[in-house]
Amino acid sequence: MKAKPKPRIAFLREKAGLTQLELSRLVGVTESTIQNWESGRTGTDHIQRIIKFCKALNCKVEDLIECESDIPQEASAKPASLQEIHNLLGTDEDKTEEVEAAEEVIVNE
């Protein structure tokens, strides 16, 4: 029977000077999840699959995940004017002005 490789998470965590609790908070999992990963009880299958993905696609782990910085700038650009907002929302600027005027009347009463 082939022995499962023990993850190097504990070694790397200690090298980084982190406790299991600190690493769990950074990663967004429970401390017991870190303990299970370090002992090899769980998590190693997922890591092995990710390694296989990277080898098959000839890429790094970072390449598998789309980061916000990878999103084109025009997709994250803010509207430059009120008219542009109306165009994006498909609303009529004239009706919006009427509603704002009515709200102002109500507030002033």
Sequence and secondary structure as in RCSB ss.txt:
>XXXX:A:sequence
MKAKPKPRIAFLREKAGLTQLELSRLVGVTESTIQNWESGRTGTDHIQRIIKFCKALNCKVEDLIECESDIPQEA
SAKPASLQEIHNLLGTDEDKTEEVEAAEEVIVNE
>XXXX:A:secstr
       SHHHHHHHTT  HHHHHHHHTS HHHHHHHHHTSSSHHHHHHHHHHHHHHT  HHHHS  GGGS HHH
H   SSHHHHHHHHT  HHHHHHHHHHHHHHHH 
